[in-house]
Amino acid sequence: MSQTSVRPDAALEQPYAYRRVELVEPDWRRLPGFRDVTAAEWADVQWQRAHCVKNIKQLRALMGDLVDDRFYADLERDQAERATMSMLVPPQMVNTMVPTGPADSQTWTEAFYADPVRNYMLPVFSERRTDWPSHPHATRDSLHEHDMWVAEGLTHRYPTKVLAELLPTCPQYCGHCTRMDLVGNSTPVIDKLKFDLKPVDRYDAMIDYLRRSPGVRDVVVSGGDVANMPFKNLEAFVARLLDIENIRDIRLATKALMGLPQHWLQDDVRAGMERLSTVARARGVHLAIHTHVNNAASVTPLVADATKAMLEAGVRDVRNQGVLMQGVNATPKDLLDLCFALLDGAGIMPYYFYMCDMIPFSEHWRVSVKEAQRLQHGIMGYLPGFATPRIICDVPFVGKRWVHQIEDYDDVRGISYWTKNYRTGIESTDPDALDRRYEYYDPIHTLPEAGQAWWREHGPSVDHAAASDRAKASRTAAGESVEEQSALLPS
Ligand code: SF4
């Protein structure tokens, strides 16, 4: 029988139905604490910063009786026993939670629990795993960036590019932050690492290293979030980068483009970005902004305005690096909705989705490599090729790998094996670095029973084996004792 003879008359639905969606700024006056806030206040970055939610009392004052006590108790327990990041949510982000109010037959509390932005910005205890809250191989500095510091805060992991962590703060703190070791205030669970040097000395040391390193052409200027730097200091640092002949790409990392777009809409910031972009263009350097948006709900007209302002100021591009998380965006539909909102609505280029890293207490967010591969397959073919994001596993001691680049995979124990084609900054004299296989671990609760049983038997001993030389080096660099690390692991 030919294929045409079995074709149904009515066209079948596509797995994903694209439709153009107009961006909407949710009405903040639906929230009791914002009832009297004017549009002028909302647009004012100082008002936004002054009204961030930093604790449960402030959240209660904002939400009033909309949310039940059980939610606040759940959040409080998480803050005390699990949270690796302190609470800091700008009004702009709070306003994208439950943007149109609860759905039919849902209460505010249920809608708040179900909300993807709330999920990672205000994590609660009941959503964390109780079987394996942390993977036995989870570490505070899961990417071992400190091991690769060539100057304080300057990570040289790849041959041609570096990461400059200019500051340890952000206008918003994400529950899953990869740099939880360094970024933000200490929590009851995590004492944060502190920079030793004064900012001015740290920046001098970074610039000095880059002047001496002609092989480096690409600098990610990050933190933290560069929106928390006084703009004149950021401008001065970027201007010094622009003076270094070998630097050809500069990327400014700021989630605030979404979380606090009011910052990037300020006149002095726009004017300063225009000055930097003009010099960058004249010197043939690509100056871009990289932001971090995880769900379509976060893409509002103000985010589009801030992006437009930056593109008009002359930056070459604004790109998004989201994080793939269960409960936030881990379906093809959620990822594609986000990519189209970014691309159609805001002019932001979808670029990467990172798998959530193996930090403590992140197991409920993480997905397996197999699932990440399925998601990559699910989003292919809908977006233009240049805007189809790659889903990336940031493999410890390797770097970013596309999820289909695995060398080998034990999908029962959830161990994937990866190789690399360059030496990182700490392997310049290691003859075996390019032949070694590096491991990455799926969340244990996603494994078949045989795999889970293996981890129950071997997990705790693997913990201490995992106090391997590599992890030990990381902990020592972070000034953390083995006992402290073990305290994060399941008993
Ligand atoms: S904005 Fe980035 S650096 Fe800051 S808390 Fe969120 S993930 Fe971490």
Boltz pocket constraint, residues with backbone or C-beta under 6 A from the ligand:
constraints:
  - pocket:
      binder: B
      contacts: [[A, 169], [A, 170], [A, 172], [A, 173], [A, 174], [A, 176], [A, 177], [A, 178], [A, 179], [A, 183], [A, 223], [A, 224], [A, 225], [A, 255], [A, 292]]
      max_distance: 6.0
